Amino acid sequence: MQTLIRNASIVNEGSVRTGSVVLEGKRIAAVLYGKQAYEKAKAYCRPKCHIIEAEGQYLIPGILDDQVHFREPGQPEKGTMEQESRAALLGGVTGVMDMPNNAPPVTTVRALKEKYKRAAESMYVHYAFYMGATNTNREEVLSPVLPGCGLKIFMGSSTGDMLVDDPATLNLYFKEFKGVIATHCEEESVIRSNLESAQSRYGENIPWQEHSSIRSRQACIVSTRKALDLAIQHNSRLHILHVSTLEEVEMIRTARRNHPGISCEAALPHLWFTDKDYKELGSLVKCNPSLKTEKDQKALRNALEDRTIQVIGSDHAPHTLEEKQNKYLKAPSGIPLVQHTCQMLMELVQKEQLSLTVMAEACCHEPARLFGIKERGFIREGYFADLVLIDPYKKHTVTKEGLEAACGWSPLEGVRFSSSLTHVFVNGTLAVKNNRIIQKPSVSALM
């Protein structure tokens, strides 16, 4: 089967150029630019080739999300591989890297392999999984054959009981683990001290705005400094997740001059929301690390443009609405956002807060490079045809009825986006058309 995407604005490898793309089977057969591109493309096509008229639309590679929490195994009421990957697909995400803080957590090679088996049966997008580190699973982490995209180290406690706070264990992991070490950086001692102070003032009725004071910028700065020092000392391959403060950006910029093996991610919650949003949205935007100031948000966006921050991830982290309606101490942290990844970023593009080429670089190209994902993340001849076609002028309003994630809620309900996804291809299969899933594509492990 062949498809010709005609006269799209192709966003790829630092440029936006009008061209046509021919898909054949699972692959990209031809990428042609210029006024004669369509005529040349027709030479590749058989008589029954399906033609998509894409003038005025943007064509980007499928988004590769380096941080999602799909909650399977163990918590189907929060999310399942099937439902959350369907949500990802609608967000233009064609590949995900899922975190290990499941129930029970994925901290053994056996559990990691079992998770891959589950994914092969359920997923609507390509997938890879992190191994989870603890203070006591050293032999598993340093196994000679460890499938997955990297090692996740929680240097601050978050959803799940996976805090790694033993200095000797941390040092060992940074010294001996040879793959990507992805860190959640928040200093636990700082958080505990801040929480005790908040409880002494408010008891159980801690205001939502206090979350940014409890899980404070200082907690992030102290922990990120520790991770950077360990990475430089041991020449580790460090990837810092959901950077949230201006100070961390500056620290990382300096550290990368000494050690280019350091990379980092900005997450959708911190690019879209700020601490001012607690007033209206309360627990619905409670996440870890906490939301920071508009000044911090601007620093993150600028750091994406100058490539100090290499990657954008969704940090999709669903919980039930019932859980979220608890008071502060019992309401879990996490926001479900992956279904609207592409539209959220396109909104930033249209507001000139993010450039289109950087969006493709941070969501598609760089994750493929950093994690060694072969033949995806770019629009190149011979690569797998994971592609997203965006109409920048077709408005779309988020409704509860249209949500795909199992939790059934979003802090974006009522938001009217300027753009819509008209087509999403996975391995050459048209899986989404006009914001609707039309078939389940054939998918596989990313690595």
C-alpha positions in Angstrom: 0.0 0.0 0.0 1.2 3.5 -0.9 0.4 6.9 0.4 1.5 10.3 -1.0 1.4 13.3 1.3 1.3 16.2 -1.1 2.6 19.7 -0.6 3.1 19.7 3.1 5.3 22.0 5.1 7.8 19.5 6.2 9.4 20.3 9.6 12.6 18.3 9.8 16.2 18.7 10.9 16.2 22.5 11.4 14.1 23.6 8.4 10.5 24.0 7.3 10.2 23.3 3.5 7.4 22.5 1.2 7.5 19.0 -0.2 5.9 15.7 -0.7 6.5 12.4 1.0 5.7 8.9 -0.3 5.0 6.1 2.1 5.2 2.5 1.1 4.6 -0.3 3.6 6.1 0.6 6.9 8.7 2.9 5.4 9.2 6.4 3.9 10.0 5.7 0.2 10.7 9.2 -0.9 11.1 12.8 0.5 11.0 15.4 -2.3 11.2 19.2 -2.0 10.5 22.1 -4.3 8.0 23.1 -6.9 8.4 19.9 -8.9 8.2 17.6 -5.8 4.7 16.4 -6.5 5.5 15.6 -10.2 8.6 13.7 -9.1 6.7 11.9 -6.3 4.1 10.6 -8.7 6.9 8.7 -10.4 7.2 6.7 -7.2 3.5 5.9 -7.0 1.4 3.1 -8.5 -2.0 4.0 -9.9 -3.9 3.2 -6.7 -1.7 5.3 -4.5 -3.7 7.1 -1.8 -3.1 10.9 -2.0 -3.5 13.3 0.9 -3.6 16.9 0.0 -1.6 18.6 2.8 -1.1 22.2 1.5 -1.0 24.6 4.5 -0.4 21.8 7.0 2.8 20.8 8.9 4.3 17.4 8.7 6.5 16.3 11.6 8.0 13.0 12.7 6.1 11.1 15.2 6.8 12.4 18.7 9.0 10.3 21.0 8.0 10.9 24.6 10.9 10.2 27.1 8.7 10.2 30.2 5.2 8.7 30.7 3.6 6.8 33.6 1.1 4.4 32.1 0.4 2.7 35.5 0.4 -0.9 34.2 1.0 -3.3 35.8 -0.9 -2.8 39.0 -3.2 0.2 38.8 -5.7 -0.2 36.0 -8.1 2.3 37.6 -5.4 5.0 37.0 -4.3 3.8 33.6 -3.6 0.9 31.3 -1.1 0.4 28.5 -4.0 0.2 26.0 -5.9 3.3 27.2 -2.9 5.5 27.8 -1.2 4.6 24.5 -4.4 5.4 22.7 -4.3 8.8 24.4 -0.7 9.2 23.3 -1.5 8.3 19.7 -4.2 11.1 19.7 -1.5 13.5 20.9 0.8 12.7 18.0 3.1 10.6 20.2 4.2 7.4 18.3 6.7 6.2 20.8 6.9 6.3 24.6 9.4 5.5 27.4 7.5 4.4 30.4 8.6 4.7 34.0 9.1 1.9 36.5 7.0 3.2 39.5 4.3 0.7 39.0 2.6 -1.5 41.7 4.8 -3.4 42.3 7.7 -1.3 40.9 9.8 -2.7 38.1 13.1 -3.3 39.9 14.1 -6.7 38.5 15.1 -7.9 35.1 12.2 -10.4 35.3 9.6 -7.7 35.9 11.1 -5.6 33.1 10.8 -8.4 30.6 7.3 -9.2 31.8 6.3 -5.6 31.1 7.6 -5.8 27.6 5.4 -8.9 27.1 2.4 -7.0 28.3 3.2 -4.1 25.9 3.4 -6.3 22.9 -0.2 -7.3 23.3 -1.7 -3.9 24.4 0.2 -0.9 23.0 -1.0 1.4 20.2 2.4 3.1 20.0 6.0 2.0 20.1 7.4 1.5 23.6 10.5 1.2 25.8 10.7 0.8 29.6 13.1 2.1 32.3 14.5 -0.2 35.0 13.9 1.2 38.4 16.7 1.7 40.9 16.4 1.2 44.7 18.8 1.2 47.6 18.9 -2.6 47.5 18.7 -3.9 43.9 22.2 -3.4 42.8 22.7 -6.8 41.2 19.5 -6.3 39.1 20.5 -2.8 37.9 24.0 -4.0 36.9 22.8 -7.1 35.2 24.9 -7.8 32.1 21.8 -8.0 29.9 19.4 -5.3 30.9 16.6 -4.6 28.3 15.2 -1.1 28.4 15.9 2.5 27.6 17.8 3.3 30.8 17.9 3.4 34.6 15.4 5.6 36.5 16.7 7.0 39.8 14.3 8.8 42.1 16.7 11.1 44.0 13.5 12.5 45.7 10.5 10.4 46.6 7.4 10.7 44.3 4.6 8.4 43.4 5.7 5.0 44.5 8.3 3.9 47.1 11.5 4.1 45.1 13.6 6.7 46.8 17.4 6.1 46.4 19.1 8.1 49.1 22.0 6.0 50.1 25.2 7.8 49.0 27.2 4.7 48.4 24.5 3.2 46.2 24.1 6.4 44.2 27.8 6.5 43.7 27.9 2.9 42.5 25.1 3.4 40.0 26.7 6.5 38.5 30.1 4.8 38.4 29.0 1.4 37.0 25.8 1.7 35.0 26.7 2.1 31.3 23.4 3.3 29.8 21.3 6.4 30.3 20.7 7.3 33.9 17.4 9.3 34.1 16.9 11.2 37.4 14.1 12.7 39.3 16.0 15.4 41.2 14.4 16.7 44.5 16.3 16.6 47.8 14.2 14.6 50.2 15.6 16.2 53.4 14.6 19.7 52.2 11.1 18.5 51.3 10.6 16.9 54.7 11.7 20.0 56.5 9.4 22.2 54.4 6.5 19.8 54.9 6.9 19.8 58.7 6.8 23.6 58.6 3.6 23.6 56.5 1.9 21.1 58.8 2.7 23.1 61.8 1.0 26.2 60.2 -1.9 24.6 58.5 -2.4 21.1 60.0 -4.3 18.9 57.4 -5.6 22.0 55.5 -2.4 22.8 53.6 -3.3 25.2 50.7 -2.4 24.0 47.2 -0.2 27.0 46.6 2.1 25.7 49.3 3.1 22.8 47.1 5.7 25.0 45.4 7.1 25.9 48.9 7.1 22.4 50.2 8.7 20.8 47.1 10.7 23.9 46.7 13.2 25.3 44.2 15.9 24.7 46.7 15.0 21.0 46.9 15.5 20.8 43.1 18.7 22.8 43.0 20.4 20.7 45.8 19.5 17.4 44.2 20.4 18.4 40.6 23.7 19.7 41.8 24.4 16.3 43.4 23.5 14.5 40.2 25.6 16.7 38.0 28.6 16.3 40.3 28.3 12.5 40.2 27.9 12.5 36.5 31.0 14.6 36.0 33.0 12.6 38.5 32.2 9.2 36.8 31.6 10.4 33.2 28.1 9.0 33.4 25.4 9.4 30.8 23.0 11.5 32.8 19.5 12.7 31.7 17.8 15.0 34.2 14.0 14.8 33.9 11.5 17.7 34.3 13.9 20.5 35.1 11.8 23.3 36.6 14.0 26.2 37.8 16.1 28.9 36.3 19.0 27.9 38.6 19.0 24.3 37.4 19.1 25.6 33.8 22.2 27.6 34.5 23.9 24.8 36.4 23.2 22.4 33.6 24.5 24.8 31.0 27.8 25.1 32.9 28.1 21.4 33.5 27.6 20.5 29.8 30.7 22.5 29.0 32.7 20.1 31.0 30.7 16.9 30.2 28.6 16.7 27.0 27.2 13.4 28.2 24.7 15.4 30.4 21.3 16.1 28.9 17.9 17.1 30.3 14.2 17.4 29.7 11.5 20.1 30.2 8.1 18.6 30.9 4.7 19.8 29.7 3.4 20.7 33.2 6.3 23.3 33.6 6.1 24.6 30.1 2.3 25.2 30.2 1.4 25.9 33.9 2.9 28.1 36.6 2.4 28.4 40.4 -0.4 30.9 39.7 -2.5 28.0 38.3 -2.9 26.5 41.8 -5.5 29.1 42.6 -7.9 27.9 39.9 -6.9 24.3 39.3 -5.7 23.2 42.8 -4.9 19.5 43.1 -5.4 19.0 39.3 -2.0 20.6 38.7 -0.2 19.2 41.7 2.8 17.5 40.3 6.4 16.7 41.2 8.6 18.7 40.8 6.1 21.5 41.7 5.1 24.3 39.4 7.4 27.2 39.5 7.2 30.9 38.6 6.6 32.6 35.2 10.3 33.6 35.3 11.3 29.9 35.6 9.0 29.0 32.8 10.5 31.6 30.5 14.0 30.3 31.4 12.9 26.8 30.4 11.5 27.9 27.0 14.7 30.0 26.3 16.8 27.0 27.2 15.0 24.9 24.7 15.7 27.4 22.0 19.4 27.5 22.8 19.4 23.7 23.3 20.6 23.8 26.9 17.5 21.7 27.4 17.4 19.0 24.7 14.1 17.2 25.2 10.4 17.8 25.9 8.4 15.1 27.6 4.8 14.9 28.7 5.4 13.4 32.2 1.9 12.0 31.7 1.0 10.8 35.2 -2.7 9.9 35.6 -4.6 9.4 38.9 -8.3 9.0 39.5 -10.3 12.1 40.0 -11.5 10.7 43.4 -7.9 10.6 44.6 -7.2 14.1 43.3 -10.1 15.4 45.3 -8.5 14.6 48.6 -6.8 17.2 50.8 -3.2 18.1 50.2 -1.5 15.3 52.1 -3.5 12.5 50.5 -3.9 13.9 46.9 -1.3 12.3 44.7 1.0 14.2 42.4 0.7 13.8 38.6 -1.1 15.3 35.6 -2.5 13.4 32.5 -1.5 15.4 29.5 -0.2 13.1 26.7 -3.4 13.2 24.6 -2.7 16.9 23.9 1.1 17.0 23.7 1.2 18.1 20.0 -1.6 20.7 20.4 -0.1 22.2 23.6 3.3 22.6 21.9 1.7 24.0 18.7 -0.1 26.6 20.9 3.3 27.7 22.2 4.6 27.8 18.6 1.7 30.0 17.6 2.2 32.3 20.5 5.9 32.6 19.5 7.0 31.0 22.8 8.6 28.0 21.0 9.9 27.7 17.5 8.6 25.0 15.2 12.0 23.5 14.4 12.9 23.3 18.1 9.7 21.6 18.8 10.6 18.9 16.2 14.2 18.8 17.5 13.2 18.4 21.2 10.2 16.0 20.7 11.5 13.8 17.8 15.1 14.1 16.7 16.9 14.4 20.1 15.0 11.6 21.9 16.0 9.3 19.0 19.7 10.4 19.3 19.9 10.3 23.1 18.3 6.9 23.5 19.7 5.2 20.4 16.3 4.7 18.7 17.1 3.6 15.2 15.3 4.7 12.0 12.7 6.8 13.8 12.4 10.5 14.9 13.3 11.9 11.5 11.6 12.3 8.1 14.2 10.5 6.0 14.0 8.0 3.1 14.2 4.5 4.4 13.1 5.4 7.9 9.9 4.0 9.5 6.9 6.1 8.5 5.9 7.5 11.9 4.5 10.8 11.0 2.0 13.5 12.2 0.1 15.9 10.0 -1.1 19.1 11.7 -3.6 21.6 10.5 -2.5 24.8 12.3 -5.9 26.6 11.7 -8.4 23.8 12.6 -9.5 24.6 16.1 -10.2 21.9 18.7 -11.8 22.2 22.2 -10.9 19.7 24.9 -14.0 18.0 26.3 -14.4 15.4 29.0 -16.2 13.2 26.5 -13.3 13.3 24.1 -10.7 12.1 26.7 -9.1 8.8 26.0 -7.0 8.3 29.2 -8.5 5.9 31.7 -8.7 8.5 34.5 -11.3 10.4 32.5 -10.3 14.0 33.5 -7.8 16.7 32.4 -6.9 20.1 33.7 -7.2 21.2 30.0 -11.0 20.6 29.8 -12.5 23.6 28.1 -9.2 24.8 26.5 -9.7 25.7 22.8 -6.6 24.8 20.8 -5.8 26.6 17.6 -4.6 23.4 15.8 -5.7 19.8 15.2 -4.0 16.6 14.2 -5.5 15.5 10.9 -3.4 12.3 10.4 -1.1 10.2 12.5 0.8 7.4 10.8 2.6 4.6 12.8 4.8 2.2 10.7 3.0 3.6 7.6 -0.5 2.8 8.9 -2.9 5.6 9.1 -4.0 5.2 12.8 -5.6 8.6 13.5 -7.7 10.8 11.2 -9.2 14.1 12.4 -8.6 13.5 16.1 -10.1 10.0 16.0 -8.4 6.6 16.1 -9.5 4.6 13.1 -7.4 1.5 13.6 -4.7 -0.1 15.8 -1.3 0.1 14.2 1.4 -2.6 14.3 4.0 -1.4 16.9 7.1 -2.8 18.5 9.8 -2.1 21.1 11.8 1.1 20.4 15.1 -0.6 21.2 
